[in-house]
Amino acid sequence: MAARPILLKNFLRLSHGSRFLRSYAGSTSSVNPTEISHFNALASTWWDPYGSSRLLHLMNPLRHDFISSCHALKPHSTCQTNLRYLDVGCGGGIFAESAARLSKTASVTAIDPSREVIEVAKQHARRDPILQEPGRLNYLNKAIEDLDVPRSQEELYDVVSLFEVIEHINTPAPFLKNCLAFIKPGGWLILSTIARTWTSWVTTKVVAEDLVGLVPKGTHDWSKYINEDELRSFFAAQKGWGMNGGIKALGCMYVPGFGWKMVSGGEKWGNYFFGIRRDPEI
């Protein structure tokens, strides 16, 4: 019973201040051994639709819907054909596989620092002949800082995705900067994460982990959640991003029995998608 007062005390202590402001000191590695160990333990059940990653399977269609809505934004709507994806923190490949199967996709490169999880992703992909086509889907056991930065415009990506990743990173600002180097002009950084609010603390920690068990205990660290306005402030300081309407955020909420639903305004208090476009070259 003593754990609950401690949780509440930590909530009150951490509910103020941006982690971005504290993330420039120390190591800039995005690899957290504790996080890797946690997800290694879940690797064998990654593709079980009723297992520990069930909520990720259910959320996946909304990821594609959000990407399409970003590409449709004017005045610089993006041609949605021959798209090159870089999926960072791909896990067992739920999004990477689904993106690679799309007719409008040219290629998907998917990276994750966990060797065990990447092996699960590779083994599952071998079941689908489409995914074995040369260049269609390439898994790499790497962190973003270990990936070679493209040397030419042709090697850059149309979409760099970070789904349920950034809230597991100790140093989000340097991590995001590393990701930005891989996006072509007119391309998008697309991510999903969780706002750091009392609502998310109750729903994702107390309910989802402690009471109901929707996700394994220890999956989330509430202090690492990132608010939408913090992301906007970070990108406002980056030259060449998000001009002329090239930025979008949209909340999403899990409703038991119905699945994930987009919720306008939900980005202020719970799970949300966030997209920002690299300014096109004029």
Buried (B, 14 or more C-beta within 10 A) or exposed (E): EEEEEEBEEEBEEBEEEBBBEEBEEEEBBBBBEEBBEBBBEBBBBBBEEEEBBBBBBBBBEBBEBBBEBBBEBEEBEBEBEEBBBBBBBBBBBBBBBBBBBEEEBBBBBBBBBBEBBBBBBBEBBEEBEEBEEEEBBBBBBBBBBBBEEBEEEEEBBBBBBBBBBBBBBBBBBBBBBBBBEBBBBBBBBBBBBBBBBEEBBBBBBBEBBEEEEBBBEEBBBBBBBBBBEBBBEBBEEEEEBBBEEBBBBBBBBBEEEEBBEBBEEBBBBBBBBBBBBBBBEE
